[in-house]
Amino acid sequence: MQTETALSTTEAEFIVLSEGLRSIIPIFGLLEEMQQQGEGLLSGEAEVKCKVFEDNLGALTINTLPKI
């Protein structure tokens, strides 16, 4: 559940996209650190990828704008 009130569907979608990525990024860091320490779950060099699906054009546009 969102903890913020969104004033539009674009804003709501952007909030959800942001919260989802904020929960996944630390997991990627942990997996990378485990691999560097030789504690990988898989043998050899594994590449972990994550696909993010978003269908709201406004949220995608906001996400790709340069940050100032």
mmCIF file as Biopython writes it, N, C-alpha, C and O atoms, coordinates in Angstrom:
data_model
#
loop_
_atom_site.group_PDB
_atom_site.id
_atom_site.type_symbol
_atom_site.label_atom_id
_atom_site.label_alt_id
_atom_site.label_comp_id
_atom_site.label_asym_id
_atom_site.label_entity_id
_atom_site.label_seq_id
_atom_site.pdbx_PDB_ins_code
_atom_site.Cartn_x
_atom_site.Cartn_y
_atom_site.Cartn_z
_atom_site.occupancy
_atom_site.B_iso_or_equiv
_atom_site.auth_seq_id
_atom_site.auth_asym_id
_atom_site.pdbx_PDB_model_num
ATOM 1   N N  . MET A ? 1  ? 0.828  -1.181  0.000   1.0 0.0 1  A 1 
ATOM 2   C CA . MET A ? 1  ? 0.000  0.000   0.000   1.0 0.0 1  A 1 
ATOM 3   C C  . MET A ? 1  ? 0.874  1.246   0.000   1.0 0.0 1  A 1 
ATOM 4   O O  . MET A ? 1  ? 1.917  1.299   0.652   1.0 0.0 1  A 1 
ATOM 5   N N  . GLN A ? 2  ? 0.430  2.226   -0.733  1.0 0.0 2  A 1 
ATOM 6   C CA . GLN A ? 2  ? 1.158  3.480   -0.799  1.0 0.0 2  A 1 
ATOM 7   C C  . GLN A ? 2  ? 0.939  4.288   0.471   1.0 0.0 2  A 1 
ATOM 8   O O  . GLN A ? 2  ? -0.142 4.282   1.059   1.0 0.0 2  A 1 
ATOM 9   N N  . THR A ? 3  ? 1.987  4.977   0.873   1.0 0.0 3  A 1 
ATOM 10  C CA . THR A ? 3  ? 1.883  5.813   2.068   1.0 0.0 3  A 1 
ATOM 11  C C  . THR A ? 3  ? 1.665  7.276   1.701   1.0 0.0 3  A 1 
ATOM 12  O O  . THR A ? 3  ? 1.475  8.117   2.580   1.0 0.0 3  A 1 
ATOM 13  N N  . GLU A ? 4  ? 1.690  7.581   0.410   1.0 0.0 4  A 1 
ATOM 14  C CA . GLU A ? 4  ? 1.506  8.949   -0.060  1.0 0.0 4  A 1 
ATOM 15  C C  . GLU A ? 4  ? 0.219  9.032   -0.865  1.0 0.0 4  A 1 
ATOM 16  O O  . GLU A ? 4  ? -0.243 8.035   -1.418  1.0 0.0 4  A 1 
ATOM 17  N N  . THR A ? 5  ? -0.353 10.223  -0.926  1.0 0.0 5  A 1 
ATOM 18  C CA . THR A ? 5  ? -1.542 10.442  -1.727  1.0 0.0 5  A 1 
ATOM 19  C C  . THR A ? 5  ? -1.117 11.001  -3.076  1.0 0.0 5  A 1 
ATOM 20  O O  . THR A ? 5  ? -0.440 12.027  -3.148  1.0 0.0 5  A 1 
ATOM 21  N N  . ALA A ? 6  ? -1.514 10.329  -4.132  1.0 0.0 6  A 1 
ATOM 22  C CA . ALA A ? 6  ? -1.182 10.775  -5.482  1.0 0.0 6  A 1 
ATOM 23  C C  . ALA A ? 6  ? -2.355 11.579  -6.038  1.0 0.0 6  A 1 
ATOM 24  O O  . ALA A ? 6  ? -3.518 11.258  -5.792  1.0 0.0 6  A 1 
ATOM 25  N N  . LEU A ? 7  ? -2.029 12.623  -6.787  1.0 0.0 7  A 1 
ATOM 26  C CA . LEU A ? 7  ? -3.062 13.473  -7.359  1.0 0.0 7  A 1 
ATOM 27  C C  . LEU A ? 7  ? -3.421 13.075  -8.784  1.0 0.0 7  A 1 
ATOM 28  O O  . LEU A ? 7  ? -4.350 13.631  -9.370  1.0 0.0 7  A 1 
ATOM 29  N N  . SER A ? 8  ? -2.686 12.110  -9.346  1.0 0.0 8  A 1 
ATOM 30  C CA . SER A ? 8  ? -2.979 11.641  -10.699 1.0 0.0 8  A 1 
ATOM 31  C C  . SER A ? 8  ? -2.532 10.193  -10.835 1.0 0.0 8  A 1 
ATOM 32  O O  . SER A ? 8  ? -1.773 9.688   -10.009 1.0 0.0 8  A 1 
ATOM 33  N N  . THR A ? 9  ? -3.006 9.532   -11.879 1.0 0.0 9  A 1 
ATOM 34  C CA . THR A ? 9  ? -2.579 8.148   -12.109 1.0 0.0 9  A 1 
ATOM 35  C C  . THR A ? 9  ? -1.105 8.100   -12.478 1.0 0.0 9  A 1 
ATOM 36  O O  . THR A ? 9  ? -0.414 7.140   -12.134 1.0 0.0 9  A 1 
ATOM 37  N N  . THR A ? 10 ? -0.613 9.119   -13.173 1.0 0.0 10 A 1 
ATOM 38  C CA . THR A ? 10 ? 0.808  9.168   -13.524 1.0 0.0 10 A 1 
ATOM 39  C C  . THR A ? 10 ? 1.660  9.237   -12.261 1.0 0.0 10 A 1 
ATOM 40  O O  . THR A ? 10 ? 2.659  8.528   -12.137 1.0 0.0 10 A 1 
ATOM 41  N N  . GLU A ? 11 ? 1.262  10.086  -11.335 1.0 0.0 11 A 1 
ATOM 42  C CA . GLU A ? 11 ? 2.005  10.204  -10.086 1.0 0.0 11 A 1 
ATOM 43  C C  . GLU A ? 11 ? 1.946  8.910   -9.286  1.0 0.0 11 A 1 
ATOM 44  O O  . GLU A ? 11 ? 2.947  8.497   -8.701  1.0 0.0 11 A 1 
ATOM 45  N N  . ALA A ? 12 ? 0.783  8.268   -9.257  1.0 0.0 12 A 1 
ATOM 46  C CA . ALA A ? 12 ? 0.632  7.000   -8.536  1.0 0.0 12 A 1 
ATOM 47  C C  . ALA A ? 12 ? 1.527  5.925   -9.141  1.0 0.0 12 A 1 
ATOM 48  O O  . ALA A ? 12 ? 2.182  5.178   -8.414  1.0 0.0 12 A 1 
ATOM 49  N N  . GLU A ? 13 ? 1.556  5.844   -10.460 1.0 0.0 13 A 1 
ATOM 50  C CA . GLU A ? 13 ? 2.399  4.851   -11.137 1.0 0.0 13 A 1 
ATOM 51  C C  . GLU A ? 13 ? 3.879  5.130   -10.883 1.0 0.0 13 A 1 
ATOM 52  O O  . GLU A ? 13 ? 4.656  4.196   -10.683 1.0 0.0 13 A 1 
ATOM 53  N N  . PHE A ? 14 ? 4.275  6.399   -10.889 1.0 0.0 14 A 1 
ATOM 54  C CA . PHE A ? 14 ? 5.675  6.749   -10.633 1.0 0.0 14 A 1 
ATOM 55  C C  . PHE A ? 14 ? 6.075  6.386   -9.208  1.0 0.0 14 A 1 
ATOM 56  O O  . PHE A ? 14 ? 7.183  5.897   -8.985  1.0 0.0 14 A 1 
ATOM 57  N N  . ILE A ? 15 ? 5.196  6.617   -8.246  1.0 0.0 15 A 1 
ATOM 58  C CA . ILE A ? 15 ? 5.476  6.275   -6.851  1.0 0.0 15 A 1 
ATOM 59  C C  . ILE A ? 15 ? 5.677  4.774   -6.707  1.0 0.0 15 A 1 
ATOM 60  O O  . ILE A ? 15 ? 6.615  4.329   -6.045  1.0 0.0 15 A 1 
ATOM 61  N N  . VAL A ? 16 ? 4.799  3.998   -7.325  1.0 0.0 16 A 1 
ATOM 62  C CA . VAL A ? 16 ? 4.907  2.535   -7.243  1.0 0.0 16 A 1 
ATOM 63  C C  . VAL A ? 16 ? 6.186  2.048   -7.920  1.0 0.0 16 A 1 
ATOM 64  O O  . VAL A ? 16 ? 6.863  1.161   -7.401  1.0 0.0 16 A 1 
ATOM 65  N N  . LEU A ? 17 ? 6.519  2.620   -9.069  1.0 0.0 17 A 1 
ATOM 66  C CA . LEU A ? 17 ? 7.752  2.251   -9.768  1.0 0.0 17 A 1 
ATOM 67  C C  . LEU A ? 17 ? 8.969  2.546   -8.903  1.0 0.0 17 A 1 
ATOM 68  O O  . LEU A ? 17 ? 9.879  1.723   -8.800  1.0 0.0 17 A 1 
ATOM 69  N N  . SER A ? 18 ? 8.984  3.707   -8.290  1.0 0.0 18 A 1 
ATOM 70  C CA . SER A ? 18 ? 10.097 4.107   -7.428  1.0 0.0 18 A 1 
ATOM 71  C C  . SER A ? 18 ? 10.224 3.189   -6.213  1.0 0.0 18 A 1 
ATOM 72  O O  . SER A ? 18 ? 11.324 2.744   -5.886  1.0 0.0 18 A 1 
ATOM 73  N N  . GLU A ? 19 ? 9.112  2.907   -5.548  1.0 0.0 19 A 1 
ATOM 74  C CA . GLU A ? 19 ? 9.150  2.041   -4.363  1.0 0.0 19 A 1 
ATOM 75  C C  . GLU A ? 19 ? 9.580  0.622   -4.719  1.0 0.0 19 A 1 
ATOM 76  O O  . GLU A ? 19 ? 10.311 -0.016  -3.961  1.0 0.0 19 A 1 
ATOM 77  N N  . GLY A ? 20 ? 9.137  0.135   -5.850  1.0 0.0 20 A 1 
ATOM 78  C CA . GLY A ? 20 ? 9.538  -1.206  -6.279  1.0 0.0 20 A 1 
ATOM 79  C C  . GLY A ? 20 ? 11.028 -1.307  -6.527  1.0 0.0 20 A 1 
ATOM 80  O O  . GLY A ? 20 ? 11.669 -2.269  -6.104  1.0 0.0 20 A 1 
ATOM 81  N N  . LEU A ? 21 ? 11.582 -0.319  -7.211  1.0 0.0 21 A 1 
ATOM 82  C CA . LEU A ? 21 ? 13.018 -0.333  -7.492  1.0 0.0 21 A 1 
ATOM 83  C C  . LEU A ? 21 ? 13.843 -0.123  -6.229  1.0 0.0 21 A 1 
ATOM 84  O O  . LEU A ? 21 ? 14.930 -0.686  -6.100  1.0 0.0 21 A 1 
ATOM 85  N N  . ARG A ? 22 ? 13.337 0.685   -5.292  1.0 0.0 22 A 1 
ATOM 86  C CA . ARG A ? 22 ? 14.063 0.883   -4.034  1.0 0.0 22 A 1 
ATOM 87  C C  . ARG A ? 22 ? 14.133 -0.394  -3.217  1.0 0.0 22 A 1 
ATOM 88  O O  . ARG A ? 22 ? 15.043 -0.545  -2.401  1.0 0.0 22 A 1 
ATOM 89  N N  . SER A ? 23 ? 13.213 -1.308  -3.409  1.0 0.0 23 A 1 
ATOM 90  C CA . SER A ? 23 ? 13.276 -2.573  -2.675  1.0 0.0 23 A 1 
ATOM 91  C C  . SER A ? 23 ? 14.156 -3.604  -3.382  1.0 0.0 23 A 1 
ATOM 92  O O  . SER A ? 23 ? 14.678 -4.509  -2.731  1.0 0.0 23 A 1 
ATOM 93  N N  . ILE A ? 24 ? 14.330 -3.486  -4.693  1.0 0.0 24 A 1 
ATOM 94  C CA . ILE A ? 24 ? 15.122 -4.453  -5.457  1.0 0.0 24 A 1 
ATOM 95  C C  . ILE A ? 24 ? 16.613 -4.106  -5.470  1.0 0.0 24 A 1 
ATOM 96  O O  . ILE A ? 24 ? 17.449 -5.009  -5.417  1.0 0.0 24 A 1 
ATOM 97  N N  . ILE A ? 25 ? 16.957 -2.840  -5.539  1.0 0.0 25 A 1 
ATOM 98  C CA . ILE A ? 25 ? 18.358 -2.418  -5.664  1.0 0.0 25 A 1 
ATOM 99  C C  . ILE A ? 25 ? 19.237 -2.942  -4.528  1.0 0.0 25 A 1 
ATOM 100 O O  . ILE A ? 25 ? 20.339 -3.411  -4.811  1.0 0.0 25 A 1 
ATOM 101 N N  . PRO A ? 26 ? 18.814 -2.891  -3.250  1.0 0.0 26 A 1 
ATOM 102 C CA . PRO A ? 26 ? 19.660 -3.458  -2.188  1.0 0.0 26 A 1 
ATOM 103 C C  . PRO A ? 26 ? 19.866 -4.974  -2.336  1.0 0.0 26 A 1 
ATOM 104 O O  . PRO A ? 26 ? 20.922 -5.493  -1.973  1.0 0.0 26 A 1 
ATOM 105 N N  . ILE A ? 27 ? 18.879 -5.669  -2.858  1.0 0.0 27 A 1 
ATOM 106 C CA . ILE A ? 27 ? 19.022 -7.117  -3.066  1.0 0.0 27 A 1 
ATOM 107 C C  . ILE A ? 27 ? 20.098 -7.381  -4.113  1.0 0.0 27 A 1 
ATOM 108 O O  . ILE A ? 27 ? 20.902 -8.299  -3.955  1.0 0.0 27 A 1 
ATOM 109 N N  . PHE A ? 28 ? 20.120 -6.575  -5.195  1.0 0.0 28 A 1 
ATOM 110 C CA . PHE A ? 28 ? 21.174 -6.706  -6.195  1.0 0.0 28 A 1 
ATOM 111 C C  . PHE A ? 28 ? 22.543 -6.450  -5.586  1.0 0.0 28 A 1 
ATOM 112 O O  . PHE A ? 28 ? 23.501 -7.161  -5.887  1.0 0.0 28 A 1 
ATOM 113 N N  . GLY A ? 29 ? 22.640 -5.433  -4.725  1.0 0.0 29 A 1 
ATOM 114 C CA . GLY A ? 29 ? 23.905 -5.142  -4.054  1.0 0.0 29 A 1 
ATOM 115 C C  . GLY A ? 29 ? 24.369 -6.297  -3.195  1.0 0.0 29 A 1 
ATOM 116 O O  . GLY A ? 29 ? 25.556 -6.626  -3.179  1.0 0.0 29 A 1 
ATOM 117 N N  . LEU A ? 30 ? 23.437 -6.918  -2.476  1.0 0.0 30 A 1 
ATOM 118 C CA . LEU A ? 30 ? 23.762 -8.066  -1.635  1.0 0.0 30 A 1 
ATOM 119 C C  . LEU A ? 30 ? 24.245 -9.244  -2.478  1.0 0.0 30 A 1 
ATOM 120 O O  . LEU A ? 30 ? 25.230 -9.892  -2.124  1.0 0.0 30 A 1 
ATOM 121 N N  . LEU A ? 31 ? 23.571 -9.525  -3.577  1.0 0.0 31 A 1 
ATOM 122 C CA . LEU A ? 31 ? 23.990 -10.619 -4.456  1.0 0.0 31 A 1 
ATOM 123 C C  . LEU A ? 31 ? 25.371 -10.354 -5.047  1.0 0.0 31 A 1 
ATOM 124 O O  . LEU A ? 31 ? 26.195 -11.264 -5.146  1.0 0.0 31 A 1 
ATOM 125 N N  . GLU A ? 32 ? 25.623 -9.098  -5.441  1.0 0.0 32 A 1 
ATOM 126 C CA . GLU A ? 32 ? 26.933 -8.744  -5.993  1.0 0.0 32 A 1 
ATOM 127 C C  . GLU A ? 32 ? 28.036 -8.906  -4.948  1.0 0.0 32 A 1 
ATOM 128 O O  . GLU A ? 32 ? 29.111 -9.428  -5.241  1.0 0.0 32 A 1 
ATOM 129 N N  . GLU A ? 33 ? 27.757 -8.456  -3.734  1.0 0.0 33 A 1 
ATOM 130 C CA . GLU A ? 33 ? 28.734 -8.582  -2.660  1.0 0.0 33 A 1 
ATOM 131 C C  . GLU A ? 33 ? 29.003 -10.051 -2.329  1.0 0.0 33 A 1 
ATOM 132 O O  . GLU A ? 33 ? 30.148 -10.428 -2.081  1.0 0.0 33 A 1 
ATOM 133 N N  . MET A ? 34 ? 27.969 -10.872 -2.322  1.0 0.0 34 A 1 
ATOM 134 C CA . MET A ? 34 ? 28.143 -12.307 -2.062  1.0 0.0 34 A 1 
ATOM 135 C C  . MET A ? 34 ? 29.000 -12.947 -3.146  1.0 0.0 34 A 1 
ATOM 136 O O  . MET A ? 34 ? 29.839 -13.800 -2.858  1.0 0.0 34 A 1 
ATOM 137 N N  . GLN A ? 35 ? 28.785 -12.531 -4.403  1.0 0.0 35 A 1 
ATOM 138 C CA . GLN A ? 35 ? 29.568 -13.075 -5.506  1.0 0.0 35 A 1 
ATOM 139 C C  . GLN A ? 35 ? 31.035 -12.672 -5.374  1.0 0.0 35 A 1 
ATOM 140 O O  . GLN A ? 35 ? 31.920 -13.485 -5.638  1.0 0.0 35 A 1 
ATOM 141 N N  . GLN A ? 36 ? 31.306 -11.425 -4.969  1.0 0.0 36 A 1 
ATOM 142 C CA . GLN A ? 36 ? 32.683 -10.954 -4.803  1.0 0.0 36 A 1 
ATOM 143 C C  . GLN A ? 36 ? 33.390 -11.695 -3.676  1.0 0.0 36 A 1 
ATOM 144 O O  . GLN A ? 36 ? 34.605 -11.883 -3.733  1.0 0.0 36 A 1 
ATOM 145 N N  . GLN A ? 37 ? 32.661 -12.113 -2.665  1.0 0.0 37 A 1 
ATOM 146 C CA . GLN A ? 37 ? 33.247 -12.823 -1.526  1.0 0.0 37 A 1 
ATOM 147 C C  . GLN A ? 37 ? 33.341 -14.330 -1.780  1.0 0.0 37 A 1 
ATOM 148 O O  . GLN A ? 37 ? 33.815 -15.077 -0.924  1.0 0.0 37 A 1 
ATOM 149 N N  . GLY A ? 38 ? 32.894 -14.771 -2.944  1.0 0.0 38 A 1 
ATOM 150 C CA . GLY A ? 38 ? 32.949 -16.188 -3.270  1.0 0.0 38 A 1 
ATOM 151 C C  . GLY A ? 38 ? 31.821 -16.993 -2.653  1.0 0.0 38 A 1 
ATOM 152 O O  . GLY A ? 38 ? 31.908 -18.218 -2.566  1.0 0.0 38 A 1 
ATOM 153 N N  . GLU A ? 39 ? 30.779 -16.330 -2.229  1.0 0.0 39 A 1 
ATOM 154 C CA . GLU A ? 39 ? 29.646 -17.004 -1.607  1.0 0.0 39 A 1 
ATOM 155 C C  . GLU A ? 39 ? 28.443 -17.045 -2.527  1.0 0.0 39 A 1 
ATOM 156 O O  . GLU A ? 39 ? 27.304 -17.092 -2.063  1.0 0.0 39 A 1 
ATOM 157 N N  . GLY A ? 40 ? 28.688 -17.028 -3.829  1.0 0.0 40 A 1 
ATOM 158 C CA . GLY A ? 40 ? 27.587 -17.016 -4.789  1.0 0.0 40 A 1 
ATOM 159 C C  . GLY A ? 40 ? 26.724 -18.263 -4.688  1.0 0.0 40 A 1 
ATOM 160 O O  . GLY A ? 40 ? 27.202 -19.338 -4.326  1.0 0.0 40 A 1 
ATOM 161 N N  . LEU A ? 41 ? 25.484 -18.109 -5.004  1.0 0.0 41 A 1 
ATOM 162 C CA . LEU A ? 41 ? 24.562 -19.236 -4.957  1.0 0.0 41 A 1 
ATOM 163 C C  . LEU A ? 41 ? 24.729 -20.150 -6.161  1.0 0.0 41 A 1 
ATOM 164 O O  . LEU A ? 41 ? 24.354 -21.322 -6.123  1.0 0.0 41 A 1 
ATOM 165 N N  . LEU A ? 42 ? 25.289 -19.606 -7.221  1.0 0.0 42 A 1 
ATOM 166 C CA . LEU A ? 42 ? 25.490 -20.381 -8.435  1.0 0.0 42 A 1 
ATOM 167 C C  . LEU A ? 42 ? 26.979 -20.492 -8.711  1.0 0.0 42 A 1 
ATOM 168 O O  . LEU A ? 42 ? 27.754 -19.609 -8.342  1.0 0.0 42 A 1 
ATOM 169 N N  . SER A ? 43 ? 27.371 -21.564 -9.352  1.0 0.0 43 A 1 
ATOM 170 C CA . SER A ? 43 ? 28.783 -21.702 -9.700  1.0 0.0 43 A 1 
ATOM 171 C C  . SER A ? 43 ? 29.079 -20.873 -10.947 1.0 0.0 43 A 1 
ATOM 172 O O  . SER A ? 43 ? 28.212 -20.713 -11.805 1.0 0.0 43 A 1 
ATOM 173 N N  . GLY A ? 44 ? 30.283 -20.353 -11.049 1.0 0.0 44 A 1 
ATOM 174 C CA . GLY A ? 44 ? 30.671 -19.541 -12.192 1.0 0.0 44 A 1 
ATOM 175 C C  . GLY A ? 44 ? 30.173 -18.117 -12.070 1.0 0.0 44 A 1 
ATOM 176 O O  . GLY A ? 44 ? 29.719 -17.693 -11.007 1.0 0.0 44 A 1 
ATOM 177 N N  . GLU A ? 45 ? 30.259 -17.397 -13.148 1.0 0.0 45 A 1 
ATOM 178 C CA . GLU A ? 45 ? 29.823 -16.001 -13.180 1.0 0.0 45 A 1 
ATOM 179 C C  . GLU A ? 45 ? 28.348 -15.949 -13.563 1.0 0.0 45 A 1 
ATOM 180 O O  . GLU A ? 45 ? 27.986 -16.240 -14.703 1.0 0.0 45 A 1 
ATOM 181 N N  . ALA A ? 46 ? 27.519 -15.585 -12.630 1.0 0.0 46 A 1 
ATOM 182 C CA . ALA A ? 46 ? 26.087 -15.450 -12.900 1.0 0.0 46 A 1 
ATOM 183 C C  . ALA A ? 46 ? 25.765 -13.976 -13.089 1.0 0.0 46 A 1 
ATOM 184 O O  . ALA A ? 46 ? 26.325 -13.114 -12.411 1.0 0.0 46 A 1 
ATOM 185 N N  . GLU A ? 47 ? 24.872 -13.698 -14.003 1.0 0.0 47 A 1 
ATOM 186 C CA . GLU A ? 47 ? 24.430 -12.333 -14.239 1.0 0.0 47 A 1 
ATOM 187 C C  . GLU A ? 47 ? 22.963 -12.247 -13.840 1.0 0.0 47 A 1 
ATOM 188 O O  . GLU A ? 47 ? 22.121 -12.967 -14.374 1.0 0.0 47 A 1 
ATOM 189 N N  . VAL A ? 48 ? 22.672 -11.374 -12.913 1.0 0.0 48 A 1 
ATOM 190 C CA . VAL A ? 48 ? 21.310 -11.224 -12.418 1.0 0.0 48 A 1 
ATOM 191 C C  . VAL A ? 48 ? 20.674 -10.028 -13.114 1.0 0.0 48 A 1 
ATOM 192 O O  . VAL A ? 48 ? 21.236 -8.933  -13.127 1.0 0.0 48 A 1 
ATOM 193 N N  . LYS A ? 49 ? 19.503 -10.246 -13.688 1.0 0.0 49 A 1 
ATOM 194 C CA . LYS A ? 49 ? 18.791 -9.182  -14.388 1.0 0.0 49 A 1 
ATOM 195 C C  . LYS A ? 49 ? 17.396 -9.050  -13.816 1.0 0.0 49 A 1 
ATOM 196 O O  . LYS A ? 49 ? 16.845 -10.002 -13.261 1.0 0.0 49 A 1 
ATOM 197 N N  . CYS A ? 50 ? 16.837 -7.876  -13.952 1.0 0.0 50 A 1 
ATOM 198 C CA . CYS A ? 50 ? 15.489 -7.609  -13.463 1.0 0.0 50 A 1 
ATOM 199 C C  . CYS A ? 50 ? 14.770 -6.770  -14.506 1.0 0.0 50 A 1 
ATOM 200 O O  . CYS A ? 50 ? 15.258 -5.707  -14.891 1.0 0.0 50 A 1 
ATOM 201 N N  . LYS A ? 51 ? 13.622 -7.235  -14.963 1.0 0.0 51 A 1 
ATOM 202 C CA . LYS A ? 51 ? 12.821 -6.470  -15.902 1.0 0.0 51 A 1 
ATOM 203 C C  . LYS A ? 51 ? 11.776 -5.688  -15.131 1.0 0.0 51 A 1 
ATOM 204 O O  . LYS A ? 51 ? 11.147 -6.201  -14.205 1.0 0.0 51 A 1 
ATOM 205 N N  . VAL A ? 52 ? 11.605 -4.452  -15.523 1.0 0.0 52 A 1 
ATOM 206 C CA . VAL A ? 52 ? 10.596 -3.598  -14.912 1.0 0.0 52 A 1 
ATOM 207 C C  . VAL A ? 52 ? 9.573  -3.269  -15.987 1.0 0.0 52 A 1 
ATOM 208 O O  . VAL A ? 52 ? 9.924  -2.767  -17.055 1.0 0.0 52 A 1 
ATOM 209 N N  . PHE A ? 53 ? 8.330  -3.548  -15.706 1.0 0.0 53 A 1 
ATOM 210 C CA . PHE A ? 53 ? 7.262  -3.281  -16.652 1.0 0.0 53 A 1 
ATOM 211 C C  . PHE A ? 53 ? 6.457  -2.073  -16.189 1.0 0.0 53 A 1 
ATOM 212 O O  . PHE A ? 53 ? 6.023  -2.014  -15.039 1.0 0.0 53 A 1 
ATOM 213 N N  . GLU A ? 54 ? 6.262  -1.129  -17.071 1.0 0.0 54 A 1 
ATOM 214 C CA . GLU A ? 54 ? 5.468  0.061   -16.770 1.0 0.0 54 A 1 
ATOM 215 C C  . GLU A ? 54 ? 4.708  0.438   -18.032 1.0 0.0 54 A 1 
ATOM 216 O O  . GLU A ? 54 ? 5.303  0.538   -19.104 1.0 0.0 54 A 1 
ATOM 217 N N  . ASP A ? 55 ? 3.413  0.645   -17.920 1.0 0.0 55 A 1 
ATOM 218 C CA . ASP A ? 55 ? 2.610  0.964   -19.091 1.0 0.0 55 A 1 
ATOM 219 C C  . ASP A ? 55 ? 2.096  2.401   -19.107 1.0 0.0 55 A 1 
ATOM 220 O O  . ASP A ? 55 ? 1.382  2.787   -20.032 1.0 0.0 55 A 1 
ATOM 221 N N  . ASN A ? 56 ? 2.441  3.190   -18.110 1.0 0.0 56 A 1 
ATOM 222 C CA . ASN A ? 56 ? 1.984  4.567   -18.042 1.0 0.0 56 A 1 
ATOM 223 C C  . ASN A ? 56 ? 3.040  5.459   -18.687 1.0 0.0 56 A 1 
ATOM 224 O O  . ASN A ? 56 ? 4.138  5.618   -18.153 1.0 0.0 56 A 1 
ATOM 225 N N  . LEU A ? 57 ? 2.707  6.033   -19.825 1.0 0.0 57 A 1 
ATOM 226 C CA . LEU A ? 57 ? 3.669  6.834   -20.579 1.0 0.0 57 A 1 
ATOM 227 C C  . LEU A ? 57 ? 4.161  8.031   -19.778 1.0 0.0 57 A 1 
ATOM 228 O O  . LEU A ? 57 ? 5.335  8.391   -19.871 1.0 0.0 57 A 1 
ATOM 229 N N  . GLY A ? 58 ? 3.297  8.646   -19.003 1.0 0.0 58 A 1 
ATOM 230 C CA . GLY A ? 58 ? 3.698  9.785   -18.178 1.0 0.0 58 A 1 
ATOM 231 C C  . GLY A ? 58 ? 4.741  9.402   -17.152 1.0 0.0 58 A 1 
ATOM 232 O O  . GLY A ? 58 ? 5.718  10.128  -16.969 1.0 0.0 58 A 1 
ATOM 233 N N  . ALA A ? 59 ? 4.556  8.266   -16.471 1.0 0.0 59 A 1 
ATOM 234 C CA . ALA A ? 59 ? 5.517  7.799   -15.469 1.0 0.0 59 A 1 
ATOM 235 C C  . ALA A ? 59 ? 6.848  7.450   -16.127 1.0 0.0 59 A 1 
ATOM 236 O O  . ALA A ? 59 ? 7.907  7.721   -15.561 1.0 0.0 59 A 1 
ATOM 237 N N  . LEU A ? 60 ? 6.804  6.855   -17.305 1.0 0.0 60 A 1 
ATOM 238 C CA . LEU A ? 60 ? 8.044  6.536   -18.020 1.0 0.0 60 A 1 
ATOM 239 C C  . LEU A ? 60 ? 8.774  7.810   -18.429 1.0 0.0 60 A 1 
ATOM 240 O O  . LEU A ? 60 ? 10.000 7.871   -18.342 1.0 0.0 60 A 1 
ATOM 241 N N  . THR A ? 61 ? 8.045  8.817   -18.870 1.0 0.0 61 A 1 
ATOM 242 C CA . THR A ? 61 ? 8.660  10.081  -19.268 1.0 0.0 61 A 1 
ATOM 243 C C  . THR A ? 61 ? 9.312  10.759  -18.080 1.0 0.0 61 A 1 
ATOM 244 O O  . THR A ? 61 ? 10.443 11.234  -18.181 1.0 0.0 61 A 1 
ATOM 245 N N  . ILE A ? 62 ? 8.611  10.812  -16.949 1.0 0.0 62 A 1 
ATOM 246 C CA . ILE A ? 62 ? 9.185  11.421  -15.742 1.0 0.0 62 A 1 
ATOM 247 C C  . ILE A ? 62 ? 10.462 10.692  -15.348 1.0 0.0 62 A 1 
ATOM 248 O O  . ILE A ? 62 ? 11.445 11.318  -14.954 1.0 0.0 62 A 1 
ATOM 249 N N  . ASN A ? 63 ? 10.443 9.365   -15.454 1.0 0.0 63 A 1 
ATOM 250 C CA . ASN A ? 63 ? 11.587 8.553   -15.039 1.0 0.0 63 A 1 
ATOM 251 C C  . ASN A ? 63 ? 12.800 8.772   -15.935 1.0 0.0 63 A 1 
ATOM 252 O O  . ASN A ? 63 ? 13.932 8.629   -15.473 1.0 0.0 63 A 1 
ATOM 253 N N  . THR A ? 64 ? 12.593 9.114   -17.200 1.0 0.0 64 A 1 
ATOM 254 C CA . THR A ? 64 ? 13.720 9.255   -18.124 1.0 0.0 64 A 1 
ATOM 255 C C  . THR A ? 64 ? 14.210 10.693  -18.256 1.0 0.0 64 A 1 
ATOM 256 O O  . THR A ? 64 ? 15.194 10.939  -18.954 1.0 0.0 64 A 1 
ATOM 257 N N  . LEU A ? 65 ? 13.548 11.651  -17.603 1.0 0.0 65 A 1 
ATOM 258 C CA . LEU A ? 65 ? 14.004 13.044  -17.648 1.0 0.0 65 A 1 
ATOM 259 C C  . LEU A ? 65 ? 15.326 13.173  -16.886 1.0 0.0 65 A 1 
ATOM 260 O O  . LEU A ? 65 ? 15.555 12.473  -15.900 1.0 0.0 65 A 1 
ATOM 261 N N  . PRO A ? 66 ? 16.189 14.076  -17.355 1.0 0.0 66 A 1 
ATOM 262 C CA . PRO A ? 66 ? 17.450 14.294  -16.620 1.0 0.0 66 A 1 
ATOM 263 C C  . PRO A ? 66 ? 17.158 14.842  -15.223 1.0 0.0 66 A 1 
ATOM 264 O O  . PRO A ? 66 ? 16.285 15.690  -15.043 1.0 0.0 66 A 1 
ATOM 265 N N  . LYS A ? 67 ? 17.902 14.342  -14.248 1.0 0.0 67 A 1 
ATOM 266 C CA . LYS A ? 67 ? 17.735 14.794  -12.863 1.0 0.0 67 A 1 
ATOM 267 C C  . LYS A ? 67 ? 18.519 16.069  -12.658 1.0 0.0 67 A 1 
ATOM 268 O O  . LYS A ? 67 ? 19.658 16.170  -13.113 1.0 0.0 67 A 1 
ATOM 269 N N  . ILE A ? 68 ? 17.936 17.048  -11.983 1.0 0.0 68 A 1 
ATOM 270 C CA . ILE A ? 68 ? 18.638 18.307  -11.735 1.0 0.0 68 A 1 
ATOM 271 C C  . ILE A ? 68 ? 18.887 18.488  -10.261 1.0 0.0 68 A 1 
ATOM 272 O O  . ILE A ? 68 ? 19.469 19.493  -9.852  1.0 0.0 68 A 1 
#
